């Protein structure tokens, strides 16, 4: 199933094409930030261990 990602609403002064490109870039950055969290958690556990008191454990 394909989803229409054409923006229905835009910021005043910003056309639909520019809004679509901006939305795409922001989605990529959000996805990258989500990928970064598990990697940083893995590094933290390797450096300080799972029982380090300064950071709450996520799992």
C-alpha positions as a Markdown table, in Angstrom:
| # | Residue | x | y | z |
|---|---|---|---|---|
| 1 | Unk | 0.0 | 0.0 | 0.0 |
| 2 | Unk | 1.4 | 3.4 | -1.0 |
| 3 | Unk | 0.8 | 6.4 | 1.1 |
| 4 | Unk | 0.4 | 9.9 | -0.3 |
| 5 | Unk | 2.9 | 12.1 | 1.5 |
| 6 | Unk | 2.0 | 15.3 | -0.3 |
| 7 | Unk | 1.6 | 18.0 | 2.4 |
| 8 | Unk | -2.0 | 19.1 | 2.8 |
| 9 | Unk | -1.0 | 22.2 | 4.8 |
| 10 | Unk | 2.1 | 24.3 | 4.5 |
| 11 | Unk | 3.8 | 27.1 | 6.4 |
| 12 | Unk | 2.9 | 30.5 | 4.9 |
| 13 | Unk | 5.4 | 31.5 | 2.2 |
| 14 | Unk | 6.6 | 27.9 | 1.8 |
| 15 | Unk | 5.2 | 26.0 | -1.2 |
| 16 | Unk | 4.1 | 22.4 | -1.3 |
| 17 | Unk | 7.3 | 21.2 | -3.0 |
| 18 | Unk | 9.6 | 22.8 | -0.5 |
| 19 | Unk | 7.4 | 21.6 | 2.4 |
| 20 | Unk | 7.6 | 18.1 | 1.1 |
| 21 | Unk | 11.4 | 18.2 | 0.8 |
| 22 | Unk | 11.7 | 19.7 | 4.3 |
| 23 | Unk | 9.4 | 17.1 | 5.8 |
| 24 | Unk | 11.5 | 14.4 | 4.1 |
| 25 | Unk | 14.7 | 15.8 | 5.6 |
| 26 | Unk | 13.2 | 16.1 | 9.1 |
| 27 | Unk | 11.9 | 12.5 | 8.9 |
| 28 | Unk | 15.4 | 11.3 | 8.0 |
| 29 | Unk | 16.9 | 13.2 | 10.9 |
| 30 | Unk | 14.3 | 11.8 | 13.3 |
| 31 | Unk | 15.0 | 8.3 | 12.1 |
| 32 | Unk | 18.8 | 8.8 | 12.5 |
| 33 | Unk | 18.3 | 10.0 | 16.1 |
| 34 | Unk | 16.2 | 6.9 | 16.8 |
| 35 | Unk | 19.0 | 4.7 | 15.5 |
| 36 | Unk | 21.6 | 6.6 | 17.5 |
| 37 | Unk | 20.0 | 5.9 | 20.9 |
| 38 | Unk | 20.6 | 2.1 | 21.0 |
| 39 | Unk | 24.1 | 2.6 | 19.8 |
| 40 | Unk | 24.9 | 5.0 | 22.5 |
| 41 | Unk | 23.3 | 2.8 | 25.1 |
| 42 | Unk | 25.5 | -0.1 | 23.9 |
| 43 | Unk | 28.7 | 2.0 | 24.1 |
| 44 | Unk | 27.7 | 3.3 | 27.6 |
| 45 | Unk | 27.2 | -0.3 | 28.9 |
| 46 | Unk | 30.6 | -1.3 | 27.4 |
| 47 | Unk | 32.4 | 1.7 | 29.0 |
| 48 | Unk | 30.8 | 2.0 | 32.5 |
| 49 | Unk | 28.9 | -1.3 | 32.9 |
| 50 | Unk | 25.2 | -2.0 | 33.4 |
| 51 | Unk | 25.3 | -1.1 | 37.2 |
| 52 | Unk | 26.6 | 2.4 | 36.8 |
| 53 | Unk | 24.5 | 4.6 | 39.1 |
| 54 | Unk | 24.6 | 7.8 | 37.1 |
| 55 | Unk | 22.4 | 6.6 | 34.2 |
| 56 | Unk | 19.1 | 4.8 | 34.4 |
| 57 | Unk | 19.1 | 1.3 | 32.8 |
| 58 | Unk | 16.7 | 0.9 | 29.9 |
| 59 | Unk | 16.7 | -2.9 | 29.9 |
